[in-house]
Amino acid sequence: MAAACVVVVACVLGFGVWALFMRPPSPGTPELSPEVEALREEAGTYGLQRPVHAQGWTLVLTEVDSEAARVSFVREGASAIEVSVEVGSSQTVADCTITVLESYPGRSGGRPGDVSGSALIAVRCPAPEGGSGSPAPSGEGVGAPTG
């Protein structure tokens, strides 16, 4: 009887270790290429419908699911451009590169009208004449995830 209990405990522990370390990443967090992963330090967390203004541009996360983030991007007073960027990839918009590293769809159950969801996004724009480049603001002060 004791041997059977040991076998059951070993199987449960083995499955627990596999589930913790060997399972595929959760939706929105795929394995990233080294080039994309290198942008993590300058990426910021953007919350749904929370405009972020930085160094001549504005970005609003308008929609997010486990595979992509849809953003509205405005640079230096030009018209807004809306694009969908898959997680782990980049899009060039108004001479800037928008890269989505992670996405977190919103959860239901909030109050009516509440929006939640977020994405980890890096924005790189070319340096204006006589200035330095404009990486995205750090995660601090950027729309934090809700929900």
Phi, psi and omega in degrees: 000318180296322179296322179295320178296319180296318179297316180297314179297318179297319178296316179296315178295319178298316178295320179299317178295317178299314182296326182282319188250336188254351182290156178292157180297154179292159180306142179091354180227066180286168173291129186258151175293157180302325180295319179287316180302327180296342180275355185304320184294331181260001178281154177234157178269121181252127177271153180303136174059025178244100182299140175238126180251130179205129169039054174088008178219160177227135178234134174234125174281113185261336182201145179213137171224187186288348183247342185202164174233137177255127182233151171252126187234132178232133177237126174047052173076002178287174178292150178291141176240128180252128180224157173252130182239121178292148178299131180090005180229177183230157172226143175262126181224123177051047180068007178248153178251124179251121182240130178258119180266325181211156175219144182226098180300154179291161177252147176276168176110358177280185177289156177304134180090348178290140174240140177220171184118155181202170176211147175266115189230139172249135178239127177235125178239149178295153181292134173293159181306127179080009181232183178257169181299169183234082174291161179299153176296156179293169181301336180288133178081353177270152181312113182279157179301147178241168174108000000 
